[in-house]
Amino acid sequence: MVRQTRDLLVFVDLGGQDSKESKRDEKLMELSKLMRELKQVLYGDSENEPMAEACAQLTQEFFSDNTLRLLIVCLPKLSLETRKDATQVVANLQRQQVQSKLIACDYLEKNIDLMDILILGYENADMALHYGAMLRECIRHQSIARYVLESEHMKKFFDYIQLPNFDIASDAAATFKELLTRHKSTVAEFLSKNYDWFFEEYNSKLLESSNYITRRQAIKLLGDILLDRSNSAVMTQYVCSLDNLRILMNLLRESSKNIQIEAFHVFKLFVANQKKPPEIVGVLITNRSKLLRLFSNFKPDKEDEQFEADKAQVVKEIASLEHK
């Protein structure tokens, strides 16, 4: 089945120049049927569970003969239904073990340029969601996620997240979140090495975006990143910056309750910092009465004991601040 698929993909890739249109359509139909059958082997169906041995054989065959590369490269030439099936096949192959090894990871390391194709897919409205779904599965492998984080492509995500097409922007945001939360040690290393440009972009393009959804997702993700223990060095650096504090205080004043609550979770880190720079202490004292007034009737929609305890601590800390 994999070899047949490969032969058909080669035909599609070459554009089937020498063939009549009817023959080309016939081949694409055949490919569509094969893709459904491959999916069935990997996922099973309503009557049958997938068989481990068949899955392992299929996976080995797929990676031994570059069929994955052909499938990714030819995807734009396939019908929508075939693309959907192909996306599911590629996703499943990332998780298949052959002799208890994820061979997809080795293959992608040797064919790392495939990640470039998948990421740039966000610039093609027809392909974005298929390539985006494949990309998220590929970055389950730590070495592949590291490649994407360290590549020039990382800067493009700040623009992809703000694309006017809502579905594509949301998909890019999901991939961005996955890149920044899945592999803790790799993420911590990336953020430490790229702190300046990364947070400059993050603040100006996402936290200060004119788009409500972009701001809301960005402040939530920032909280997840900074509150993760593995990023404690980055968090310490972030909460010593006056610019960052100003942005957070603006988000606290948003009319949206959701954004206010998420902003509070980051703001409390500035207040809790035992080594607050004098300029941060100064700003907190200058705005003390406004902040205490804001927090006096500040609560989430649902009862939340932890939130109340955090708020009480923040109020106490701000009330007792003195100029250094």
C-alpha positions in Angstrom: 0.0 0.0 0.0 2.8 2.4 0.9 4.7 1.7 -2.3 1.6 2.2 -4.4 1.0 5.5 -2.6 4.5 6.5 -3.2 4.3 5.7 -7.0 1.1 7.7 -7.2 2.7 10.6 -5.4 5.6 10.6 -7.7 3.2 10.8 -10.6 1.4 13.7 -9.0 4.6 15.4 -8.1 5.8 15.3 -11.7 2.5 16.8 -12.6 1.5 13.9 -14.7 2.6 16.0 -17.7 2.5 13.3 -20.3 -0.9 12.0 -19.3 -4.4 12.9 -20.3 -6.6 14.7 -17.7 -8.8 11.7 -17.4 -5.8 9.5 -16.4 -4.7 12.1 -13.9 -8.1 12.2 -12.3 -8.1 8.4 -12.1 -4.7 8.4 -10.3 -5.9 11.1 -7.9 -9.0 9.0 -7.1 -6.8 6.0 -6.5 -4.5 8.0 -4.2 -7.6 9.2 -2.3 -8.7 5.6 -1.7 -5.3 4.5 -0.7 -5.0 7.3 1.8 -8.3 6.2 3.4 -7.0 2.7 3.6 -3.7 3.8 5.2 -5.7 5.8 7.8 -7.8 2.7 8.5 -4.7 0.6 9.2 -3.3 3.2 11.6 -6.5 4.1 13.4 -8.7 1.1 13.0 -12.4 1.5 12.4 -15.7 1.0 14.2 -15.3 -2.8 14.1 -11.5 -3.3 14.4 -8.8 -1.9 16.6 -5.5 -1.1 14.8 -3.1 -4.0 14.7 0.3 -3.2 16.2 2.3 -5.3 13.7 0.6 -3.8 10.6 1.1 -0.3 12.0 4.8 -0.9 12.7 5.3 -2.3 9.1 3.5 0.6 7.6 5.5 3.1 9.6 8.8 1.5 8.7 7.9 1.5 5.0 6.7 5.1 5.1 10.0 6.4 6.4 12.4 4.0 4.6 11.4 5.3 1.2 10.8 9.1 1.6 7.1 8.7 1.2 6.5 11.3 4.0 8.5 13.9 2.1 6.5 13.2 -1.1 3.2 13.4 0.8 4.1 16.8 2.4 5.4 18.3 -0.9 2.4 17.0 -2.9 -0.3 17.9 -0.4 -1.3 21.2 -2.2 -2.1 19.1 -5.4 -4.5 16.7 -3.6 -8.2 17.0 -3.0 -9.5 18.4 0.3 -10.7 15.0 1.5 -7.3 13.4 0.7 -5.5 16.2 2.5 -7.6 15.6 5.6 -6.8 11.9 5.6 -3.1 12.6 4.8 -2.9 15.0 7.8 -4.3 12.3 10.1 -1.9 9.7 8.7 1.2 12.0 9.2 0.0 12.9 12.7 -0.4 9.2 13.6 3.0 8.2 12.2 4.7 10.6 14.7 3.5 8.4 17.6 4.2 5.0 16.1 7.0 3.0 17.6 9.0 0.4 15.7 11.0 -1.8 18.0 10.1 0.6 20.8 11.7 3.6 18.9 10.0 6.6 17.5 11.5 6.4 14.0 9.7 9.5 12.8 12.0 11.6 14.9 15.2 10.2 13.3 13.6 10.7 9.9 12.7 14.3 10.6 16.1 15.1 12.0 17.6 14.0 8.7 14.9 15.9 6.7 14.6 18.9 8.8 13.8 21.2 5.9 10.3 19.6 5.9 9.7 21.8 9.0 10.4 24.9 6.8 7.7 23.7 4.4 5.2 23.1 7.2 5.8 26.5 8.9 5.6 28.5 5.7 2.2 26.7 5.1 0.7 29.4 7.4 1.2 31.8 4.4 -1.1 29.7 2.2 -4.7 29.8 3.2 -5.6 26.5 1.6 -2.7 24.6 3.3 -2.4 26.4 6.7 -4.6 24.2 8.8 -3.3 20.9 7.3 0.3 21.8 7.6 -0.3 23.4 11.0 -1.8 20.1 12.4 1.1 18.2 11.0 3.6 20.7 12.5 2.2 20.3 16.0 2.6 16.6 15.8 6.2 16.8 14.6 7.2 19.2 17.5 6.2 16.5 19.9 9.8 15.4 19.3 12.1 17.6 21.4 14.9 17.9 18.8 12.4 19.0 16.2 10.9 21.6 18.5 14.4 22.9 19.3 15.0 23.3 15.6 11.9 25.4 15.1 12.6 27.5 18.3 16.1 28.3 17.1 15.1 28.9 13.5 14.4 32.3 11.9 10.8 31.1 11.6 10.1 31.7 15.3 9.8 35.5 14.6 7.1 34.8 11.9 4.7 33.4 14.5 4.1 36.9 15.9 2.7 37.8 12.5 0.9 34.5 11.8 -1.0 34.8 15.2 -2.4 38.1 13.9 -3.4 37.0 10.4 -6.9 38.3 9.5 -8.2 34.7 8.9 -9.4 33.7 12.4 -9.0 29.9 11.9 -5.4 30.3 10.7 -4.5 32.8 13.4 -5.9 30.4 16.0 -4.0 27.5 14.6 -0.8 29.4 14.6 -1.4 30.5 18.2 -2.0 26.8 19.2 1.4 25.8 17.6 3.1 28.8 19.2 1.8 27.7 22.6 2.9 24.1 22.1 6.4 25.3 21.1 6.6 27.4 24.3 5.2 24.9 26.8 5.8 21.3 25.8 9.6 20.7 26.2 10.5 22.5 29.5 14.3 22.4 29.3 14.5 23.4 25.7 12.0 26.3 26.2 13.9 27.6 29.2 17.2 27.5 27.2 15.5 29.3 24.2 14.0 32.0 26.4 17.3 32.7 28.2 19.2 32.9 25.0 16.6 35.0 23.1 15.2 37.0 26.0 15.5 40.5 24.5 14.1 40.2 21.1 11.5 37.6 22.1 9.8 39.7 24.9 10.1 42.9 22.9 8.1 41.2 20.1 5.8 39.5 22.6 5.0 42.8 24.4 4.6 45.0 21.4 2.9 42.6 18.9 0.8 40.5 21.3 0.2 42.1 24.7 -0.3 45.5 23.1 -2.2 44.2 20.1 -5.4 46.0 19.2 -7.1 42.6 18.8 -8.9 41.5 22.0 -8.4 37.7 21.3 -4.7 38.2 20.6 -4.3 40.1 23.9 -6.3 37.5 25.9 -4.4 34.5 24.6 -1.0 36.3 25.0 -1.5 37.2 28.6 -2.8 33.7 29.5 0.2 32.1 27.8 2.6 34.6 29.4 1.3 33.5 32.8 1.8 29.8 31.9 5.4 30.5 30.8 6.4 32.7 33.8 4.8 30.5 36.4 6.5 27.4 35.2 9.3 26.5 37.6 11.7 25.6 34.7 11.5 29.3 33.6 12.3 30.8 37.0 15.4 32.6 35.7 13.4 34.2 32.9 10.6 35.1 35.2 13.0 36.9 37.6 14.4 38.9 34.7 10.9 39.8 33.4 9.6 41.1 36.7 12.5 43.5 37.1 11.5 45.5 34.0 9.6 48.8 34.4 8.3 48.5 30.8 6.9 45.1 31.5 5.2 46.4 34.6 3.6 49.3 32.7 2.1 46.9 30.1 0.7 44.7 32.9 -0.8 47.6 34.7 -2.6 48.7 31.5 -3.9 45.2 31.1 -5.3 45.3 34.7 -7.3 48.3 33.6 -8.9 46.5 30.6 -12.7 46.3 30.5 -12.5 42.6 30.0 -12.7 40.6 33.2 -10.9 37.7 31.6 -7.9 39.8 30.6 -7.8 41.5 34.0 -7.7 38.1 35.9 -4.9 36.7 33.7 -3.0 40.0 34.0 -3.3 39.8 37.8 -1.6 36.3 37.8 1.5 38.0 36.1 1.2 41.3 38.1 1.4 39.4 41.4 4.9 38.2 40.4 6.1 41.8 40.2 4.7 42.5 43.7 6.1 39.2 45.2 9.6 39.9 43.9 11.7 40.4 47.0 14.4 42.2 45.0 12.2 44.9 43.4 14.3 47.6 41.6 13.7 51.0 43.2 11.9 52.3 40.0 9.3 49.5 40.3 8.8 50.2 44.0 8.3 53.9 43.0 5.6 53.1 40.4 3.7 50.8 42.7 3.8 53.5 45.5 2.7 56.2 43.1 -0.2 54.1 41.9 -0.9 52.6 45.3 -4.4 54.1 45.9 -5.6 53.3 42.4 -4.3 49.7 42.7 -5.9 49.1 46.1 -9.2 50.6 44.9 -9.1 48.3 41.8 -8.5 45.2 43.9 -11.1 46.1 46.5 -13.9 44.7 44.2 -11.8 42.5 42.0 -12.9 38.9 41.8 -13.4 36.2 39.3 -16.9 35.0 38.3 -16.5 31.7 40.2 -15.5 31.5 43.9 -11.7 30.9 44.0 -10.0 30.6 47.3 -6.5 30.6 45.9 -7.2 33.8 44.0 -8.6 35.5 47.1 -5.5 34.4 49.1 -3.2 35.8 46.3 -5.1 39.0 46.1 -4.9 39.5 49.9 -1.2 39.0 49.8 -0.7 41.5 46.9 -2.9 44.1 48.7 -0.9 43.6 51.9 2.4 43.9 50.1 1.5 47.0 48.1 0.0 48.7 51.3 3.3 48.2 53.2 5.7 49.4 50.4 8.1 52.2 51.3 10.5 54.2 49.1 14.0 52.7 49.2 
